[in-house]
């Protein structure tokens, strides 16, 4: 299995390298962006994702609304992705961050790429993604098994989407036969669009294709690969944050029929140092102003009080303040766990 980077234009800062030393393998070797300052009394730090990604847009919108209505000020930082966000929370460099349902088992159990369990709490859910591999329509790659011996454009090694793709392709039996190409979201899609990469991870936000996908379709036809139900069930058994989803022609007209695909949800994570009072105020501010949050763009379409609690994970704790808000709204699920104060 070979690993390359779509671009070498990365800045190295020692403070972020020290945080990422907690991650093993390729993730620990990344040269990352600007350092994150230590918290000030009224400054809440939010970790998002790579520039231009849906995770980045979502966290920018939420922090913007919190800055408008809360006394505490919020600052958003671009990161390499959700796994780095957990490491930054563990290092007390973030109060809130963008995560996916896939990440929580890895972080709480200290599974690879983490070296030890990470304490964090859920706040609320806000989005769902369908993530099938994409190839050019005229490609000789017709099934996931056909990816063997070909290159696959993923995000950075520290990104949750990359780790999830590796889990999926491991269960499909082709992981060790993939040539991995890493980079930022725009970099890996550019590499795919110019023919340097045979396949790329697709991103469909609440069923809507990523803008980069729509842009590529102006000049070419694309095709999504379907995972078997057996593979998806095996993956779900290993990580319950990944469930079986369906991408339909109504979502994406390039399809001629619905296909099975991995589905994950986006969850706002909080460091376990975040108090119930702050947790309550952040949750209330965002969900009471959900319509305003949604006005920031398509990635925010899933922000609403009902789905916010419906898509939380029952195996991991919820900030006590967020739980209080859901109980007041009558949407709390009794199978969820409230974090100890």
C-alpha positions in Angstrom: 0.0 0.0 0.0 1.6 3.3 -1.1 0.9 6.7 0.3 1.5 10.1 -1.3 0.3 13.6 -0.8 -1.6 15.6 -3.4 0.3 18.8 -2.4 3.3 19.6 -0.3 2.2 23.2 0.4 1.9 22.8 4.2 3.1 25.0 7.0 4.8 23.4 10.1 4.2 24.8 13.6 5.7 23.0 16.6 2.7 23.5 18.9 0.3 21.6 16.6 3.0 19.0 16.0 3.2 18.3 19.7 -0.6 17.8 19.9 -0.6 15.5 17.0 2.3 13.4 18.5 -0.6 11.7 20.3 -1.6 10.2 17.0 0.3 7.3 15.6 1.4 6.4 12.1 1.2 8.8 9.2 -1.1 11.2 11.1 1.6 12.0 13.6 4.0 13.0 10.8 1.7 15.7 9.3 3.0 19.3 9.0 0.0 21.2 10.1 -1.3 24.8 10.0 -1.1 27.7 12.5 -1.0 27.0 16.2 -4.1 27.5 18.4 -3.8 30.0 21.3 -4.6 29.0 24.9 -8.1 29.8 26.0 -8.9 33.2 27.5 -11.7 33.5 30.0 -14.4 34.5 27.5 -13.0 32.9 24.4 -14.5 29.6 23.2 -12.3 27.9 20.6 -14.0 25.8 17.9 -12.1 23.2 15.8 -13.7 22.8 12.3 -12.1 20.9 9.4 -10.2 21.8 6.2 -11.0 25.0 4.4 -13.9 24.7 2.1 -15.3 21.5 3.6 -18.8 21.2 5.0 -17.4 20.8 8.5 -15.6 24.2 8.2 -18.8 25.9 6.9 -20.9 24.4 9.7 -18.6 25.4 12.5 -18.2 28.9 11.1 -21.9 29.4 11.0 -22.5 28.1 14.5 -19.8 30.2 16.1 -21.0 33.3 14.2 -24.5 32.9 15.7 -23.0 32.3 19.2 -20.9 35.5 18.8 -24.0 37.4 18.0 -26.1 36.2 20.9 -23.6 35.2 23.7 -21.3 37.1 26.0 -18.5 34.6 25.5 -16.7 35.1 22.2 -15.9 32.3 19.8 -13.0 31.7 17.5 -12.9 29.1 14.8 -9.8 27.2 13.6 -9.3 25.2 10.5 -7.9 21.8 11.2 -7.0 18.7 9.3 -10.3 17.0 10.4 -12.3 15.4 13.1 -9.6 13.1 14.5 -7.2 16.0 15.0 -10.1 17.8 16.8 -10.3 15.1 19.4 -6.5 15.3 20.0 -6.7 19.1 20.3 -9.6 18.8 22.8 -7.5 16.3 24.8 -4.6 18.8 24.8 -7.1 21.5 26.1 -6.7 23.5 22.9 -10.4 23.4 22.0 -13.7 23.7 23.8 -15.9 22.6 20.9 -15.3 20.8 17.7 -16.7 19.2 14.6 -16.8 15.4 14.9 -18.5 12.6 13.1 -20.4 9.6 14.5 -17.5 7.4 13.3 -14.9 9.1 15.5 -16.4 8.6 18.9 -15.6 4.9 19.4 -12.0 5.4 18.3 -11.5 8.4 20.7 -13.3 7.0 23.8 -11.6 3.6 23.5 -8.2 5.0 22.5 -8.1 3.0 19.3 -5.7 3.7 16.5 -4.8 6.5 15.6 -5.1 7.5 19.3 -2.6 6.2 21.9 -5.0 6.6 24.9 -8.7 7.1 25.5 -10.0 10.7 25.1 -12.7 12.2 27.3 -15.2 14.3 25.5 -19.0 14.9 25.5 -21.6 15.1 22.8 -23.6 18.3 22.4 -26.0 17.8 19.5 -26.1 16.4 15.9 -26.5 18.6 12.9 -25.8 16.8 9.6 -25.6 13.5 7.8 -23.1 12.5 5.0 -23.2 9.7 2.5 -19.7 8.8 1.4 -19.4 6.4 -1.6 -16.2 6.2 -3.7 -16.4 8.0 -7.0 -14.8 7.2 -10.3 -15.1 8.6 -13.8 -18.0 7.2 -15.7 -15.8 5.7 -18.4 -13.4 4.1 -15.8 -12.7 0.3 -15.9 -13.5 0.4 -12.1 -17.0 -0.9 -11.7 -17.0 -2.3 -8.2 -15.3 -1.6 -4.9 -13.2 -4.8 -5.5 -12.0 -3.2 -8.8 -10.2 -0.5 -6.7 -7.4 -3.0 -6.1 -4.3 -1.8 -7.8 -5.6 1.7 -8.3 -5.1 5.0 -6.5 -7.7 6.5 -4.1 -7.8 10.2 -3.2 -8.5 10.6 0.5 -8.3 13.5 3.0 -5.3 13.8 5.3 -4.3 10.7 7.2 -5.6 12.3 10.4 -9.1 12.9 9.0 -12.0 10.7 10.1 -13.1 10.3 6.5 -9.8 8.7 5.7 -9.9 6.3 8.6 -13.5 5.4 7.7 -12.5 4.7 4.1 -9.7 2.5 5.3 -12.1 0.5 7.5 -14.6 0.2 4.6 -11.9 -1.0 2.2 -10.4 -3.3 4.8 -13.8 -5.1 5.1 -14.1 -5.1 1.3 -10.7 -6.9 1.2 -8.8 -4.4 -0.9 -7.1 -2.1 1.6 -3.6 -3.4 1.1 -3.9 -3.1 -2.6 -4.8 0.6 -2.7 -2.4 3.5 -3.6 -3.4 6.3 -1.2 -3.2 9.9 -2.3 -3.6 12.4 0.6 -4.3 16.1 0.8 -6.8 18.8 1.6 -10.3 18.5 0.1 -9.6 20.7 -2.9 -6.2 19.1 -3.5 -7.5 15.5 -3.7 -10.4 16.5 -5.9 -8.1 18.4 -8.2 -5.8 15.4 -8.4 -8.8 13.3 -9.4 -10.1 15.8 -11.9 -6.8 16.0 -13.8 -6.5 12.2 -14.0 -3.7 11.8 -11.4 -6.0 9.7 -9.1 -8.3 6.9 -10.2 -10.9 7.3 -7.5 -11.9 9.8 -4.8 -14.1 9.7 -1.7 -17.5 11.3 -2.5 -19.3 13.6 -0.1 -23.0 14.0 -0.2 -24.2 16.4 2.5 -27.8 15.5 3.5 -27.9 13.8 0.1 -26.7 16.9 -1.8 -23.4 16.5 -3.7 -20.4 18.5 -2.6 -19.8 21.6 -4.7 -16.5 20.2 -6.0 -18.5 17.2 -7.4 -21.0 19.5 -9.1 -18.1 21.5 -10.6 -16.5 18.4 -12.0 -19.7 17.3 -13.5 -19.7 20.3 -15.8 -16.9 18.7 -17.8 -17.2 14.9 -17.1 -19.6 12.2 -16.0 -19.0 10.5 -12.7 -20.1 7.2 -11.2 -20.5 6.1 -7.6 -19.4 2.6 -6.4 -21.7 0.6 -4.2 -20.7 -1.3 -1.1 -22.3 -4.7 -0.5 -24.8 -5.0 2.4 -22.4 -7.6 3.9 -19.5 -5.2 4.0 -21.7 -2.4 5.5 -23.0 -4.7 8.2 -19.5 -5.8 9.1 -18.4 -2.2 9.4 -21.4 -1.3 11.5 -20.6 -4.2 13.9 -17.1 -2.8 14.3 -18.2 0.9 14.6 -21.9 1.6 15.3 -21.3 5.2 14.1 -21.4 4.0 10.5 -24.8 2.9 9.3 -26.2 1.8 6.0 -27.5 4.8 3.9 -29.0 5.2 0.5 -28.0 7.6 -2.2 -30.9 8.0 -4.8 -31.3 9.5 -8.2 -33.4 12.2 -6.6 -30.3 13.2 -4.6 -27.9 12.8 -7.5 -29.3 12.5 -11.1 -26.1 10.8 -12.2 -27.5 7.6 -10.7 -29.8 5.3 -12.6 -30.9 3.6 -9.4 -30.5 3.9 -5.6 -27.3 2.5 -4.1 -26.1 1.5 -0.7 -23.5 3.7 0.9 -21.9 4.4 4.3 -23.7 7.1 6.3 -22.4 9.0 9.2 -23.7 12.0 11.1 -21.9 15.2 12.3 -21.9 15.8 16.0 -20.7 18.9 17.9 -18.2 17.6 20.4 -17.2 19.4 23.6 -14.2 19.0 25.9 -15.2 17.5 29.3 -14.1 20.8 30.9 -17.0 22.6 29.3 -19.5 23.3 32.1 -23.2 22.5 31.9 -23.9 26.2 32.0 -21.8 26.9 28.8 -23.1 23.7 27.2 -26.7 24.8 27.8 -26.2 28.3 26.5 -24.4 27.1 23.3 -27.0 24.5 22.6 -29.9 26.9 23.2 -28.3 29.7 21.2 -27.8 27.5 18.1 -31.0 25.5 18.2 -33.3 28.4 19.2 -31.8 30.2 16.2 -31.7 27.2 13.9 -33.4 29.1 11.0 -30.7 31.7 11.1 -28.0 29.0 11.3 -29.5 27.3 8.2 -29.4 30.5 6.3 -25.6 30.2 6.1 -25.8 27.5 3.4 -26.7 24.0 2.3 -24.4 22.2 4.8 -26.6 23.7 7.6 -29.9 22.3 6.3 -29.9 19.5 8.9 -29.7 21.9 11.9 -33.0 21.5 13.8 -34.0 20.7 17.4 -35.5 17.3 16.5 -32.6 15.8 14.6 -30.2 17.4 17.0 -31.0 14.7 19.7 -32.3 12.0 17.4 -28.9 11.4 15.8 -26.8 11.4 19.0 -25.0 8.2 19.9 -26.4 6.3 23.0 -23.0 4.9 24.0 -21.2 8.2 24.7 -22.0 10.9 27.3 -23.9 14.1 26.5 -23.0 17.4 28.1 -25.3 17.9 31.1 -26.3 21.4 29.9 -27.2 20.1 26.4 -29.2 17.3 28.0 -31.1 19.9 30.1 -32.1 21.8 27.0 -33.4 18.7 25.3 -35.4 17.8 28.4 -37.0 21.2 28.4 -37.9 20.8 24.7 -39.3 17.3 25.3 -37.0 15.7 22.9 -34.6 13.9 25.2 -34.0 10.2 24.6 -33.8 8.1 27.8 -31.3 5.7 26.4 -28.7 8.6 26.1 -26.1 9.1 28.8 -25.7 12.4 30.7 -22.1 13.3 31.5 -21.1 13.5 35.1 -20.6 17.0 36.3 
